[in-house]
């Protein structure tokens, strides 16, 4: 007999407060972005430190945090883009959401 699993409840987290609330109210995953390369230039993005705390807490609960990197990168932004991706890797995020 196969078991049925519940679908992932993925919530957007435009602010740290929204992310914590989503996890508190049952989201089993959230997605958030850093100030650059998140596709929402005017959004209240997360700092690296805030994401580190959020990811640690989410993982403690057995939940996931996906980081957005969904913007087109210009040639002159390549170095900064690589640095941002390295930060995301070091945060131990569950995935990166990218634009193709």
Residue pairs with C-beta under 8 A, 6 or more apart in sequence:
6 28
8 28
8 29
8 64
9 26
9 27
9 28
9 29
10 27
10 28
10 29
10 30
10 31
10 66
11 18
11 19
11 22
11 27
11 29
11 30
11 31
12 18
12 30
12 31
12 32
13 19
13 22
13 30
13 31
13 32
13 46
13 54
14 32
14 40
14 43
14 44
15 44
16 46
16 50
16 54
19 30
19 32
19 46
19 54
19 65
20 54
20 57
22 30
23 30
23 57
23 58
23 61
23 63
27 63
28 62
28 63
28 64
29 58
29 63
29 64
29 65
29 66
29 94
30 54
30 58
30 63
30 64
30 65
30 66
31 65
31 66
31 67
31 68
31 97
32 45
32 46
32 51
32 54
32 65
32 66
32 67
32 68
33 39
33 40
33 43
33 45
33 46
33 67
33 68
33 69
33 70
34 45
34 46
34 47
34 48
34 51
34 67
34 84
34 87
34 88
35 45
35 46
35 47
36 80
36 84
37 68
37 69
37 70
37 71
37 73
37 77
37 80
37 81
37 84
38 45
38 68
38 69
38 70
38 71
39 68
39 70
39 71
39 99
40 68
46 54
48 87
48 91
51 65
51 67
51 91
51 93
52 91
54 65
55 65
55 91
55 92
55 93
55 94
58 64
58 65
59 65
59 92
64 94
64 95
65 93
65 94
66 93
66 94
66 95
66 96
66 97
67 88
67 91
67 93
67 95
67 96
67 97
68 96
68 97
69 81
69 84
69 85
69 88
69 96
69 97
69 98
69 99
70 97
70 98
70 99
71 99
72 99
73 81
85 96
88 96
